Every structure is written in structure tokens, then in C-alpha cells.
């Protein structure tokens, strides 16, 4: 494994997935949760700046540490909740079978959403499966 962190190792050698099912689920959840929390945090900063610029007197009276802590907790809870469908539908699996005898090819072991679970993900996140008109 060359002593690299798992994320760098995945870039270095993407296939096969070498870290097993538990880490696959953990990595998927952590990646989605931190990405969602980042977007929500930026959105919260944007709202905060809007209030500070457009309604400075009202905003100044509402600023306090307790409110900031509530917003941060709410952001992380929302990020956790929005990220749950990804690890629920993600698996470590063999993507390709040998055409001669149907046994899974060892080098095709991946951490991803299996094709049989894509319909569920498309129902949860409808834009996931849509193709853009220019594609």
C-alpha cells in the first residue's frame, strides 16, 4: 500500500478495492457528509452576509454564540441525514464476471453503487440518472 492514505492510494491504484465493505460504507458516508456540510456552511455564510449587509440593525441584535452553535449543529445534522442514502445503497462488489465461467474477476472489485440499486438512487435523487441534452 506504499504507506499512502486510503484516498491517495485509491487514486494511485483504483482497482481492485482493497479496503473491504466496512471502510467502503464509512468512506462513502464521510465523503458525502463533509461535502454536504461544506455546501450548507457556505450557504449559511451567504445568508449571514446578506442579513449583515441588507438588515444591519436587525442582524446585529440577533447575533450571539448560542445562535451560531445551533446553526452549526443543524448544518451537521442535515448533512448527516442527507448523506444516509449513499452508504445504504453503496457496496463493495465485483463489477465484471469472467465470460468463460461466470466467476467474478478479482481486479473488478469496486466500492460503488451496484447497478441493481441504481433505480433506488434515481428515486431518491432524480437528477442522478438524467442525462443532459448535450451528452
The first five atom37 places (N, CA, C, CB, O) and aatype in JSON, in Angstrom:
{
  "aatype": [20, 20, 20, 20, 20, 20, 20, 20, 20, 20, 20, 20, 20, 20, 20, 20, 20, 20, 20, 20, 20, 20, 20, 20, 20, 20, 20, 20, 20, 20, 20, 20, 20, 20, 20, 20, 20, 20, 20, 20, 20, 20, 20, 20, 20, 20, 20, 20, 20, 20, 20, 20, 20, 20, 20, 20, 20, 20, 20, 20, 20, 20, 20, 20, 20, 20, 20, 20, 20, 20, 20, 20, 20, 20, 20, 20, 20, 20, 20, 20, 20, 20, 20, 20, 20, 20, 20, 20, 20, 20, 20, 20, 20, 20, 20, 20, 20, 20, 20, 20, 20, 20, 20, 20, 20, 20, 20, 20, 20, 20, 20, 20, 20, 20, 20, 20, 20, 20, 20, 20, 20, 20, 20, 20, 20, 20, 20, 20, 20, 20, 20, 20, 20, 20, 20],
  "atom_mask": [
    [1, 1, 1, 1, 1],
    [1, 1, 1, 1, 1],
    [1, 1, 1, 1, 1],
    [1, 1, 1, 1, 1],
    [1, 1, 1, 1, 1],
    [1, 1, 1, 1, 1],
    [1, 1, 1, 1, 1],
    [1, 1, 1, 1, 1],
    [1, 1, 1, 1, 1],
    [1, 1, 1, 1, 1],
    [1, 1, 1, 1, 1],
    [1, 1, 1, 1, 1],
    [1, 1, 1, 1, 1],
    [1, 1, 1, 1, 1],
    [1, 1, 1, 1, 1],
    [1, 1, 1, 1, 1],
    [1, 1, 1, 1, 1],
    [1, 1, 1, 1, 1],
    [1, 1, 1, 1, 1],
    [1, 1, 1, 1, 1],
    [1, 1, 1, 1, 1],
    [1, 1, 1, 1, 1],
    [1, 1, 1, 1, 1],
    [1, 1, 1, 1, 1],
    [1, 1, 1, 1, 1],
    [1, 1, 1, 1, 1],
    [1, 1, 1, 1, 1],
    [1, 1, 1, 1, 1],
    [1, 1, 1, 1, 1],
    [1, 1, 1, 1, 1],
    [1, 1, 1, 1, 1],
    [1, 1, 1, 1, 1],
    [1, 1, 1, 1, 1],
    [1, 1, 1, 1, 1],
    [1, 1, 1, 1, 1],
    [1, 1, 1, 1, 1],
    [1, 1, 1, 1, 1],
    [1, 1, 1, 1, 1],
    [1, 1, 1, 1, 1],
    [1, 1, 1, 1, 1],
    [1, 1, 1, 1, 1],
    [1, 1, 1, 1, 1],
    [1, 1, 1, 1, 1],
    [1, 1, 1, 1, 1],
    [1, 1, 1, 1, 1],
    [1, 1, 1, 1, 1],
    [1, 1, 1, 1, 1],
    [1, 1, 1, 1, 1],
    [1, 1, 1, 1, 1],
    [1, 1, 1, 1, 1],
    [1, 1, 1, 1, 1],
    [1, 1, 1, 1, 1],
    [1, 1, 1, 1, 1],
    [1, 1, 1, 1, 1],
    [1, 1, 1, 1, 1],
    [1, 1, 1, 1, 1],
    [1, 1, 1, 1, 1],
    [1, 1, 1, 1, 1],
    [1, 1, 1, 1, 1],
    [1, 1, 1, 1, 1],
    [1, 1, 1, 1, 1],
    [1, 1, 1, 1, 1],
    [1, 1, 1, 1, 1],
    [1, 1, 1, 1, 1],
    [1, 1, 1, 1, 1],
    [1, 1, 1, 1, 1],
    [1, 1, 1, 1, 1],
    [1, 1, 1, 1, 1],
    [1, 1, 1, 1, 1],
    [1, 1, 1, 1, 1],
    [1, 1, 1, 1, 1],
    [1, 1, 1, 1, 1],
    [1, 1, 1, 1, 1],
    [1, 1, 1, 1, 1],
    [1, 1, 1, 1, 1],
    [1, 1, 1, 1, 1],
    [1, 1, 1, 1, 1],
    [1, 1, 1, 1, 1],
    [1, 1, 1, 1, 1],
    [1, 1, 1, 1, 1],
    [1, 1, 1, 1, 1],
    [1, 1, 1, 1, 1],
    [1, 1, 1, 1, 1],
    [1, 1, 1, 1, 1],
    [1, 1, 1, 1, 1],
    [1, 1, 1, 1, 1],
    [1, 1, 1, 1, 1],
    [1, 1, 1, 1, 1],
    [1, 1, 1, 1, 1],
    [1, 1, 1, 1, 1],
    [1, 1, 1, 1, 1],
    [1, 1, 1, 1, 1],
    [1, 1, 1, 1, 1],
    [1, 1, 1, 1, 1],
    [1, 1, 1, 1, 1],
    [1, 1, 1, 1, 1],
    [1, 1, 1, 1, 1],
    [1, 1, 1, 1, 1],
    [1, 1, 1, 1, 1],
    [1, 1, 1, 1, 1],
    [1, 1, 1, 1, 1],
    [1, 1, 1, 1, 1],
    [1, 1, 1, 1, 1],
    [1, 1, 1, 1, 1],
    [1, 1, 1, 1, 1],
    [1, 1, 1, 1, 1],
    [1, 1, 1, 1, 1],
    [1, 1, 1, 1, 1],
    [1, 1, 1, 1, 1],
    [1, 1, 1, 1, 1],
    [1, 1, 1, 1, 1],
    [1, 1, 1, 1, 1],
    [1, 1, 1, 1, 1],
    [1, 1, 1, 1, 1],
    [1, 1, 1, 1, 1],
    [1, 1, 1, 1, 1],
    [1, 1, 1, 1, 1],
    [1, 1, 1, 1, 1],
    [1, 1, 1, 1, 1],
    [1, 1, 1, 1, 1],
    [1, 1, 1, 1, 1],
    [1, 1, 1, 1, 1],
    [1, 1, 1, 1, 1],
    [1, 1, 1, 1, 1],
    [1, 1, 1, 1, 1],
    [1, 1, 1, 1, 1],
    [1, 1, 1, 1, 1],
    [1, 1, 1, 1, 1],
    [1, 1, 1, 1, 1],
    [1, 1, 1, 1, 1],
    [1, 1, 1, 1, 1],
    [1, 1, 1, 1, 1],
    [1, 1, 1, 1, 1],
    [1, 1, 1, 1, 1],
    [1, 1, 1, 1, 1]
  ],
  "atom_positions": [
    [[0.82, -1.19, 0.0], [0.0, 0.0, 0.0], [0.86, 1.26, 0.0], [-0.93, 0.0, 1.2], [0.32, 2.36, -0.04]],
    [[2.14, 1.14, 0.05], [3.07, 2.25, -0.08], [3.01, 3.28, 1.04], [2.82, 2.93, -1.36], [3.65, 4.32, 0.92]],
    [[2.28, 3.04, 2.08], [2.19, 3.98, 3.19], [1.35, 5.21, 2.88], [3.54, 4.4, 3.59], [1.43, 6.2, 3.61]],
    [[0.56, 5.16, 1.83], [-0.28, 6.31, 1.46], [-1.61, 6.27, 2.2], [-0.52, 6.32, -0.06], [-2.09, 5.19, 2.57]],
    [[-2.23, 7.44, 2.44], [-3.59, 7.44, 2.97], [-4.52, 6.75, 1.97], [-4.08, 8.9, 3.26], [-4.24, 6.75, 0.77]],
    [[-5.62, 6.15, 2.44], [-6.51, 5.4, 1.54], [-7.01, 6.2, 0.33], [-7.7, 4.9, 2.32], [-7.17, 5.64, -0.75]],
    [[-7.26, 7.49, 0.5], [-7.76, 8.3, -0.61], [-6.7, 8.43, -1.71], [-8.18, 9.68, -0.12], [-7.01, 8.31, -2.89]],
    [[-5.45, 8.69, -1.3], [-4.37, 8.78, -2.3], [-4.1, 7.42, -2.93], [-3.09, 9.32, -1.65], [-3.82, 7.33, -4.13]],
    [[-4.19, 6.36, -2.13], [-3.98, 5.03, -2.69], [-5.05, 4.69, -3.71], [-3.96, 3.98, -1.57], [-4.76, 4.04, -4.71]],
    [[-6.3, 5.11, -3.47], [-7.38, 4.86, -4.41], [-7.12, 5.56, -5.74], [-8.72, 5.32, -3.82], [-7.49, 5.04, -6.79]],
    [[-6.48, 6.73, -5.7], [-6.12, 7.42, -6.94], [-4.94, 6.7, -7.6], [-5.76, 8.9, -6.66], [-4.91, 6.54, -8.82]],
    [[-3.98, 6.27, -6.78], [-2.78, 5.61, -7.3], [-3.15, 4.31, -8.0], [-1.79, 5.34, -6.16], [-2.69, 4.04, -9.11]],
    [[-3.96, 3.51, -7.35], [-4.39, 2.23, -7.91], [-5.87, 2.05, -7.58], [-3.52, 1.03, -7.34], [-6.22, 1.58, -6.5]],
    [[-6.74, 2.42, -8.52], [-8.17, 2.45, -8.27], [-8.79, 1.06, -8.16], [-8.86, 3.22, -9.37], [-9.76, 0.88, -7.42]],
    [[-8.28, 0.09, -8.86], [-8.88, -1.24, -8.87], [-7.82, -2.26, -8.54], [-9.53, -1.54, -10.24], [-6.67, -2.1, -8.97]],
    [[-8.12, -3.26, -7.83], [-9.37, -3.53, -7.12], [-9.44, -2.75, -5.81], [-9.51, -5.02, -6.85], [-8.43, -2.27, -5.3]],
    [[-10.65, -2.63, -5.27], [-10.87, -2.01, -3.97], [-10.29, -2.93, -2.92], [-12.38, -1.72, -3.71], [-10.66, -4.11, -2.88]],
    [[-9.42, -2.45, -2.08], [-8.69, -3.31, -1.14], [-9.08, -3.13, 0.32], [-7.23, -3.07, -1.29], [-8.49, -3.77, 1.2]],
    [[-10.05, -2.28, 0.6], [-10.3, -1.94, 1.99], [-11.54, -2.58, 2.59], [-10.4, -0.48, 2.12], [-11.85, -2.32, 3.76]],
    [[-12.26, -3.39, 1.85], [-13.4, -4.11, 2.4], [-14.69, -3.3, 2.5], [-13.05, -4.62, 3.74], [-14.71, -2.09, 2.29]],
    [[-15.76, -4.01, 2.83], [-17.1, -3.43, 2.91], [-17.24, -2.35, 3.99], [-18.1, -4.51, 3.16], [-17.8, -1.29, 3.7]],
    [[-16.77, -2.58, 5.24], [-16.98, -1.55, 6.28], [-16.35, -0.21, 5.92], [-16.41, -2.03, 7.61], [-16.97, 0.84, 6.09]],
    [[-15.12, -0.23, 5.42], [-14.47, 1.03, 5.07], [-15.14, 1.66, 3.84], [-12.98, 0.8, 4.8], [-15.17, 2.89, 3.72]],
    [[-15.66, 0.85, 2.94], [-16.39, 1.35, 1.78], [-17.59, 2.18, 2.25], [-16.85, 0.18, 0.86], [-17.81, 3.29, 1.76]],
    [[-18.35, 1.64, 3.18], [-19.52, 2.35, 3.7], [-19.11, 3.61, 4.46], [-20.34, 1.43, 4.62], [-19.72, 4.67, 4.3]],
    [[-18.08, 3.49, 5.29], [-17.6, 4.63, 6.07], [-17.09, 5.74, 5.14], [-16.48, 4.2, 7.03], [-17.43, 6.91, 5.34]],
    [[-16.3, 5.38, 4.14], [-15.75, 6.36, 3.2], [-16.86, 7.07, 2.43], [-14.78, 5.68, 2.23], [-16.81, 8.28, 2.24]],
    [[-17.84, 6.3, 1.98], [-18.95, 6.88, 1.24], [-19.73, 7.87, 2.1], [-19.88, 5.79, 0.71], [-20.03, 8.98, 1.66]],
    [[-20.04, 7.47, 3.32], [-20.8, 8.36, 4.21], [-19.99, 9.6, 4.55], [-21.19, 7.61, 5.51], [-20.51, 10.72, 4.49]],
    [[-18.73, 9.43, 4.91], [-17.89, 10.56, 5.3], [-17.71, 11.54, 4.14], [-16.54, 10.07, 5.79], [-17.78, 12.75, 4.34]],
    [[-17.48, 11.03, 2.95], [-17.31, 11.9, 1.78], [-18.57, 12.7, 1.5], [-16.93, 11.07, 0.55], [-18.5, 13.91, 1.3]],
    [[-19.71, 12.03, 1.48], [-20.97, 12.73, 1.2], [-21.33, 13.71, 2.31], [-22.11, 11.71, 1.01], [-21.79, 14.82, 2.04]],
    [[-21.11, 13.31, 3.56], [-21.47, 14.16, 4.69], [-20.63, 15.43, 4.7], [-21.3, 13.41, 6.0], [-21.17, 16.52, 4.89]],
    [[-19.32, 15.31, 4.51], [-18.47, 16.5, 4.55], [-18.73, 17.42, 3.36], [-17.0, 16.11, 4.6], [-18.66, 18.64, 3.49]],
    [[-19.02, 16.84, 2.2], [-19.35, 17.67, 1.04], [-20.64, 18.43, 1.28], [-19.46, 16.8, -0.22], [-20.72, 19.63, 1.0]],
    [[-21.65, 17.75, 1.77], [-22.93, 18.4, 2.04], [-22.79, 19.46, 3.13], [-23.98, 17.36, 2.46], [-23.36, 20.55, 3.0]],
    [[-22.05, 19.16, 4.18], [-21.84, 20.14, 5.25], [-21.1, 21.37, 4.72], [-21.05, 19.51, 6.42], [-21.38, 22.49, 5.14]],
    [[-20.16, 21.16, 3.83], [-19.43, 22.28, 3.24], [-20.35, 23.2, 2.44], [-18.31, 21.76, 2.34], [-20.29, 24.42, 2.58]],
    [[-21.21, 22.61, 1.63], [-22.16, 23.4, 0.84], [-23.13, 24.14, 1.75], [-22.93, 22.5, -0.14], [-23.41, 25.32, 1.53]],
    [[-23.63, 23.46, 2.76], [-24.57, 24.11, 3.7], [-23.9, 25.22, 4.51], [-25.17, 23.07, 4.64], [-24.52, 26.23, 4.81]],
    [[-22.63, 25.03, 4.86], [-21.89, 26.06, 5.6], [-21.7, 27.3, 4.74], [-20.53, 25.52, 6.06], [-21.89, 28.42, 5.21]],
    [[-21.34, 27.11, 3.49], [-21.2, 28.25, 2.58], [-22.54, 28.96, 2.4], [-20.65, 27.79, 1.22], [-22.59, 30.19, 2.35]],
    [[-23.61, 28.19, 2.31], [-24.94, 28.79, 2.19], [-25.29, 29.59, 3.44], [-26.01, 27.7, 1.95], [-25.86, 30.68, 3.34]],
    [[-24.95, 29.07, 4.61], [-25.22, 29.78, 5.86], [-24.43, 31.08, 5.93], [-24.89, 28.89, 7.07], [-24.95, 32.11, 6.36]],
    [[-23.16, 31.04, 5.5], [-22.37, 32.27, 5.45], [-23.0, 33.3, 4.51], [-20.94, 31.96, 5.01], [-23.0, 34.49, 4.8]],
    [[-23.52, 32.83, 3.39], [-24.14, 33.72, 2.43], [-25.37, 34.4, 3.03], [-24.53, 32.96, 1.16], [-25.54, 35.61, 2.88]],
    [[-26.2, 33.64, 3.7], [-27.38, 34.21, 4.36], [-26.95, 35.2, 5.44], [-28.27, 33.09, 4.96], [-27.53, 36.27, 5.59]],
    [[-25.94, 34.82, 6.19], [-25.42, 35.68, 7.26], [-24.93, 37.01, 6.69], [-24.28, 34.97, 8.01], [-25.22, 38.07, 7.25]],
    [[-24.18, 36.96, 5.6], [-23.67, 38.19, 4.96], [-24.81, 39.02, 4.4], [-22.67, 37.84, 3.84], [-24.78, 40.25, 4.49]],
    [[-25.8, 38.37, 3.82], [-26.97, 39.1, 3.3], [-27.65, 39.88, 4.43], [-27.98, 38.12, 2.63], [-27.96, 41.06, 4.29]],
    [[-27.87, 39.2, 5.54], [-28.52, 39.86, 6.68], [-27.66, 41.0, 7.22], [-28.82, 38.85, 7.8], [-28.18, 42.06, 7.58]],
    [[-26.36, 40.79, 7.29], [-25.47, 41.82, 7.83], [-25.43, 43.05, 6.92], [-24.06, 41.26, 8.0], [-25.3, 44.17, 7.41]],
    [[-25.56, 42.86, 5.62], [-25.48, 43.98, 4.69], [-26.84, 44.65, 4.5], [-24.93, 43.52, 3.35], [-26.93, 45.88, 4.52]],
    [[-27.87, 43.86, 4.31], [-29.19, 44.42, 3.99], [-30.02, 44.79, 5.21], [-29.96, 43.43, 3.16], [-30.88, 45.67, 5.13]],
    [[-29.77, 44.16, 6.33], [-30.53, 44.43, 7.56], [-29.57, 44.52, 8.74], [-31.61, 43.33, 7.81], [-29.65, 43.71, 9.66]],
    [[-28.65, 45.5, 8.73], [-27.58, 45.52, 9.74], [-28.07, 45.69, 11.18], [-26.63, 46.62, 9.43], [-27.51, 45.07, 12.09]],
    [[-29.08, 46.5, 11.4], [-29.52, 46.71, 12.78], [-30.22, 45.49, 13.35], [-30.45, 47.91, 12.85], [-30.0, 45.11, 14.5]],
    [[-31.07, 44.88, 12.55], [-31.77, 43.66, 13.0], [-30.78, 42.51, 13.18], [-32.88, 43.26, 11.98], [-30.86, 41.75, 14.15]],
    [[-29.84, 42.39, 12.25], [-28.87, 41.29, 12.31], [-27.98, 41.43, 13.54], [-28.02, 41.25, 11.03], [-27.66, 40.44, 14.2]],
    [[-27.57, 42.66, 13.85], [-26.68, 42.87, 14.99], [-27.34, 42.46, 16.3], [-26.26, 44.33, 15.05], [-26.66, 41.94, 17.2]],
    [[-28.63, 42.67, 16.42], [-29.31, 42.3, 17.66], [-29.53, 40.79, 17.76], [-30.65, 43.03, 17.76], [-29.74, 40.27, 18.85]],
    [[-29.48, 40.07, 16.62], [-29.7, 38.63, 16.62], [-28.41, 37.8, 16.73], [-30.43, 38.23, 15.38], [-28.49, 36.6, 16.97]],
    [[-27.26, 38.41, 16.56], [-26.0, 37.66, 16.61], [-25.64, 37.3, 18.05], [-24.86, 38.48, 15.97], [-25.59, 38.16, 18.92]],
    [[-25.4, 36.02, 18.27], [-24.86, 35.57, 19.55], [-24.28, 34.16, 19.38], [-25.95, 35.59, 20.66], [-24.56, 33.48, 18.39]],
    [[-23.51, 33.75, 20.33], [-22.82, 32.46, 20.25], [-23.8, 31.29, 20.23], [-21.86, 32.31, 21.42], [-23.59, 30.32, 19.5]],
    [[-24.85, 31.38, 21.02], [-25.84, 30.29, 21.08], [-26.49, 30.06, 19.72], [-26.93, 30.61, 22.13], [-26.68, 28.92, 19.3]],
    [[-26.82, 31.13, 19.02], [-27.42, 31.02, 17.69], [-26.44, 30.38, 16.71], [-27.85, 32.41, 17.16], [-26.82, 29.52, 15.91]],
    [[-25.18, 30.77, 16.77], [-24.16, 30.21, 15.89], [-24.0, 28.7, 16.13], [-22.81, 30.93, 16.09], [-23.89, 27.93, 15.18]],
    [[-23.99, 28.3, 17.38], [-23.86, 26.88, 17.71], [-25.07, 26.09, 17.2], [-23.72, 26.69, 19.25], [-24.91, 25.0, 16.66]],
    [[-26.27, 26.65, 17.35], [-27.48, 25.98, 16.84], [-27.41, 25.81, 15.32], [-28.73, 26.78, 17.21], [-27.76, 24.75, 14.8]],
    [[-26.96, 26.84, 14.62], [-26.85, 26.75, 13.16], [-25.83, 25.69, 12.76], [-26.46, 28.13, 12.56], [-26.08, 24.92, 11.84]],
    [[-24.7, 25.64, 13.43], [-23.66, 24.65, 13.12], [-24.18, 23.23, 13.36], [-22.4, 24.9, 13.97], [-23.99, 22.35, 12.52]],
    [[-24.84, 23.02, 14.49], [-25.4, 21.7, 14.8], [-26.45, 21.31, 13.76], [-26.01, 21.68, 16.22], [-26.48, 20.17, 13.3]],
    [[-27.31, 22.25, 13.41], [-28.34, 21.99, 12.4], [-27.72, 21.64, 11.04], [-29.26, 23.22, 12.26], [-28.2, 20.74, 10.35]],
    [[-26.67, 22.35, 10.66], [-25.98, 22.06, 9.39], [-25.45, 20.63, 9.4], [-24.83, 23.06, 9.15], [-25.64, 19.9, 8.43]],
    [[-24.78, 20.23, 10.47], [-24.2, 18.88, 10.51], [-25.26, 17.79, 10.6], [-23.24, 18.76, 11.69], [-25.09, 16.71, 10.03]],
    [[-26.36, 18.06, 11.3], [-27.45, 17.07, 11.34], [-28.1, 16.93, 9.97], [-28.51, 17.48, 12.39], [-28.4, 15.82, 9.53]],
    [[-28.31, 18.04, 9.29], [-28.88, 17.98, 7.94], [-27.92, 17.27, 6.98], [-29.19, 19.41, 7.42], [-28.36, 16.5, 6.13]],
    [[-26.64, 17.53, 7.12], [-25.64, 16.86, 6.26], [-25.63, 15.35, 6.52], [-24.23, 17.45, 6.51], [-25.55, 14.57, 5.57]],
    [[-25.72, 14.95, 7.77], [-25.77, 13.51, 8.09], [-27.03, 12.87, 7.51], [-25.73, 13.3, 9.62], [-26.96, 11.8, 6.91]],
    [[-28.15, 13.53, 7.69], [-29.41, 12.99, 7.17], [-29.43, 12.88, 5.66], [-30.56, 13.83, 7.62], [-29.91, 11.89, 5.11]],
    [[-28.91, 13.89, 4.98], [-28.9, 13.88, 3.52], [-27.91, 12.88, 2.95], [-28.58, 15.26, 2.99], [-28.04, 12.48, 1.8]],
    [[-26.94, 12.48, 3.74], [-25.89, 11.57, 3.26], [-26.21, 10.1, 3.48], [-24.6, 11.9, 3.93], [-25.53, 9.24, 2.92]],
    [[-27.2, 9.79, 4.28], [-27.53, 8.39, 4.6], [-27.85, 7.53, 3.37], [-28.69, 8.36, 5.54], [-27.43, 6.37, 3.34]],
    [[-28.58, 8.03, 2.36], [-28.9, 7.14, 1.22], [-27.67, 6.6, 0.48], [-29.76, 7.88, 0.25], [-27.74, 5.53, -0.12]],
    [[-26.57, 7.32, 0.51], [-25.4, 6.85, -0.22], [-24.79, 5.59, 0.39], [-24.36, 7.94, -0.28], [-24.62, 4.6, -0.33]],
    [[-24.43, 5.56, 1.69], [-23.88, 4.31, 2.21], [-24.91, 3.18, 2.29], [-23.31, 4.55, 3.59], [-24.55, 2.01, 2.26]],
    [[-26.2, 3.54, 2.38], [-27.22, 2.5, 2.39], [-27.23, 1.75, 1.07], [-28.61, 3.1, 2.68], [-27.48, 0.54, 1.04]],
    [[-26.96, 2.45, -0.03], [-27.01, 1.83, -1.35], [-25.64, 1.46, -1.93], [-27.69, 2.74, -2.3], [-25.58, 0.84, -2.99]],
    [[-24.57, 1.83, -1.27], [-23.23, 1.53, -1.76], [-22.76, 0.17, -1.23], [-22.23, 2.63, -1.33], [-23.06, -0.2, -0.1]],
    [[-22.05, -0.54, -2.06], [-21.49, -1.85, -1.68], [-20.11, -2.01, -2.3], [-22.43, -3.0, -2.12], [-19.78, -1.36, -3.29]],
    [[-19.31, -2.88, -1.71], [-18.08, -3.34, -2.35], [-18.47, -4.61, -3.09], [-16.9, -3.58, -1.3], [-18.94, -5.57, -2.47]],
    [[-18.27, -4.63, -4.39], [-18.73, -5.76, -5.18], [-17.83, -5.96, -6.41], [-20.19, -5.56, -5.61], [-17.06, -5.08, -6.79]],
    [[-17.96, -7.14, -7.01], [-17.24, -7.44, -8.25], [-18.09, -6.94, -9.41], [-16.94, -8.99, -8.39], [-19.24, -7.35, -9.57]],
    [[-17.52, -6.06, -10.22], [-18.27, -5.42, -11.28], [-18.34, -6.26, -12.56], [-17.67, -4.09, -11.59], [-19.29, -6.15, -13.33]],
    [[-17.33, -7.09, -12.77], [-17.25, -7.87, -14.01], [-17.06, -9.35, -13.68], [-16.08, -7.35, -14.91], [-16.28, -9.71, -12.81]],
    [[-17.8, -10.19, -14.4], [-17.63, -11.64, -14.29], [-16.86, -12.14, -15.5], [-19.01, -12.36, -14.18], [-16.93, -11.58, -16.59]],
    [[-16.12, -13.21, -15.27], [-15.38, -13.85, -16.37], [-16.4, -14.45, -17.34], [-14.4, -14.96, -15.83], [-17.24, -15.25, -16.92]],
    [[-16.36, -14.08, -18.63], [-17.35, -14.59, -19.57], [-17.26, -16.09, -19.82], [-17.21, -13.87, -20.88], [-18.22, -16.71, -20.28]],
    [[-16.12, -16.68, -19.51], [-15.96, -18.12, -19.75], [-16.69, -18.97, -18.73], [-14.5, -18.49, -19.74], [-17.35, -19.95, -19.09]],
    [[-16.57, -18.59, -17.45], [-17.18, -19.45, -16.43], [-18.07, -18.69, -15.43], [-16.1, -20.18, -15.67], [-18.65, -19.31, -14.54]],
    [[-18.19, -17.37, -15.57], [-19.08, -16.6, -14.71], [-18.53, -16.27, -13.34], [-20.34, -17.34, -14.54], [-19.25, -15.69, -12.52]],
    [[-17.28, -16.61, -13.06], [-16.69, -16.25, -11.77], [-16.29, -14.78, -11.78], [-15.47, -17.15, -11.44], [-15.88, -14.26, -12.82]],
    [[-16.4, -14.11, -10.64], [-16.04, -12.68, -10.59], [-14.55, -12.48, -10.85], [-16.42, -12.08, -9.22], [-13.72, -13.26, -10.39]],
    [[-14.22, -11.43, -11.59], [-12.82, -11.07, -11.82], [-12.31, -10.29, -10.62], [-12.66, -10.24, -13.13], [-12.9, -9.28, -10.23]],
    [[-11.22, -10.75, -10.04], [-10.68, -10.16, -8.83], [-10.36, -8.68, -9.01], [-9.42, -10.92, -8.39], [-10.59, -7.88, -8.11]],
    [[-9.84, -8.31, -10.17], [-9.46, -6.91, -10.41], [-10.65, -5.99, -10.62], [-8.56, -6.83, -11.61], [-10.47, -4.78, -10.75]],
    [[-11.86, -6.52, -10.65], [-13.04, -5.67, -10.84], [-13.76, -5.36, -9.54], [-14.0, -6.33, -11.8], [-14.89, -4.87, -9.57]],
    [[-13.15, -5.63, -8.4], [-13.76, -5.35, -7.1], [-13.77, -3.85, -6.87], [-13.01, -6.08, -5.96], [-12.7, -3.23, -6.82]],
    [[-14.95, -3.25, -6.72], [-15.08, -1.81, -6.59], [-15.95, -1.44, -5.39], [-15.68, -1.21, -7.87], [-16.72, -2.26, -4.88]],
    [[-15.82, -0.21, -4.95], [-16.69, 0.37, -3.93], [-17.54, 1.4, -4.65], [-15.87, 1.02, -2.72], [-17.07, 2.49, -4.97]],
    [[-18.8, 1.04, -4.9], [-19.66, 1.91, -5.68], [-21.12, 1.5, -5.47], [-19.29, 1.85, -7.19], [-21.41, 0.61, -4.67]],
    [[-22.01, 2.16, -6.19], [-23.42, 1.79, -6.13], [-23.64, 0.7, -7.18], [-24.36, 3.03, -6.39], [-23.42, 0.94, -8.36]],
    [[-24.07, -0.49, -6.76], [-24.28, -1.58, -7.72], [-25.39, -1.23, -8.71], [-24.63, -2.89, -6.99], [-26.32, -0.49, -8.38]],
    [[-25.3, -1.76, -9.93], [-26.32, -1.47, -10.94], [-27.75, -1.8, -10.48], [-26.02, -2.25, -12.21], [-28.69, -1.09, -10.84]],
    [[-27.92, -2.86, -9.68], [-29.27, -3.21, -9.24], [-29.85, -2.22, -8.22], [-29.26, -4.61, -8.63], [-31.05, -2.25, -7.96]],
    [[-29.02, -1.35, -7.64], [-29.5, -0.35, -6.69], [-29.63, 1.04, -7.32], [-28.57, -0.27, -5.49], [-30.04, 1.98, -6.65]],
    [[-29.3, 1.17, -8.59], [-29.38, 2.48, -9.25], [-30.82, 2.99, -9.32], [-28.8, 2.39, -10.66], [-31.04, 4.19, -9.21]],
    [[-31.78, 2.12, -9.5], [-33.18, 2.55, -9.56], [-33.58, 3.21, -8.24], [-34.11, 1.35, -9.87], [-34.3, 4.21, -8.25]],
    [[-33.13, 2.66, -7.12], [-33.42, 3.25, -5.81], [-32.78, 4.63, -5.69], [-32.92, 2.33, -4.67], [-33.42, 5.57, -5.22]],
    [[-31.53, 4.75, -6.12], [-30.85, 6.04, -6.04], [-31.5, 7.06, -6.97], [-29.37, 5.88, -6.4], [-31.58, 8.24, -6.62]],
    [[-31.97, 6.63, -8.13], [-32.66, 7.56, -9.03], [-33.98, 8.03, -8.44], [-32.91, 6.89, -10.38], [-34.43, 9.14, -8.71]],
    [[-34.62, 7.19, -7.63], [-35.86, 7.6, -6.96], [-35.57, 8.6, -5.85], [-36.59, 6.37, -6.4], [-36.34, 9.54, -5.64]],
    [[-34.46, 8.41, -5.13], [-34.09, 9.31, -4.04], [-33.54, 10.62, -4.58], [-33.06, 8.64, -3.11], [-33.88, 11.7, -4.09]],
    [[-32.7, 10.53, -5.6], [-32.06, 11.7, -6.22], [-32.36, 11.66, -7.72], [-30.51, 11.72, -5.95], [-31.53, 11.16, -8.48]],
    [[-33.5, 12.17, -8.15], [-33.92, 12.04, -9.55], [-32.92, 12.58, -10.57], [-35.22, 12.75, -9.74], [-32.83, 12.03, -11.67]],
    [[-32.18, 13.61, -10.26], [-31.23, 14.17, -11.23], [-30.03, 13.26, -11.43], [-30.76, 15.55, -10.77], [-29.31, 13.41, -12.41]],
    [[-29.79, 12.31, -10.52], [-28.65, 11.41, -10.63], [-28.63, 10.68, -11.97], [-28.67, 10.4, -9.49], [-27.59, 10.58, -12.61]],
    [[-29.77, 10.17, -12.39], [-29.8, 9.32, -13.57], [-30.13, 10.04, -14.86], [-30.78, 8.24, -13.36], [-30.08, 9.43, -15.92]],
    [[-30.48, 11.31, -14.79], [-30.83, 12.05, -16.01], [-29.59, 12.39, -16.81], [-31.59, 13.33, -15.67], [-28.54, 12.72, -16.26]],
    [[-29.73, 12.29, -18.1], [-28.64, 12.68, -18.98], [-28.91, 14.1, -19.45], [-28.49, 11.71, -20.18], [-30.06, 14.47, -19.7]],
    [[-27.87, 14.86, -19.56], [-28.01, 16.22, -20.07], [-28.18, 16.16, -21.59], [-26.78, 17.09, -19.68], [-27.73, 15.22, -22.23]],
    [[-28.84, 17.18, -22.15], [-29.13, 17.17, -23.58], [-27.88, 17.23, -24.43], [-30.04, 18.32, -23.94], [-27.91, 16.78, -25.58]],
    [[-26.79, 17.77, -23.92], [-25.58, 17.88, -24.72], [-24.73, 16.62, -24.68], [-24.76, 19.06, -24.26], [-23.73, 16.53, -25.39]],
    [[-25.1, 15.65, -23.86], [-24.3, 14.42, -23.78], [-24.69, 13.45, -24.87], [-24.47, 13.75, -22.41], [-24.13, 12.36, -24.96]]
  ]
}
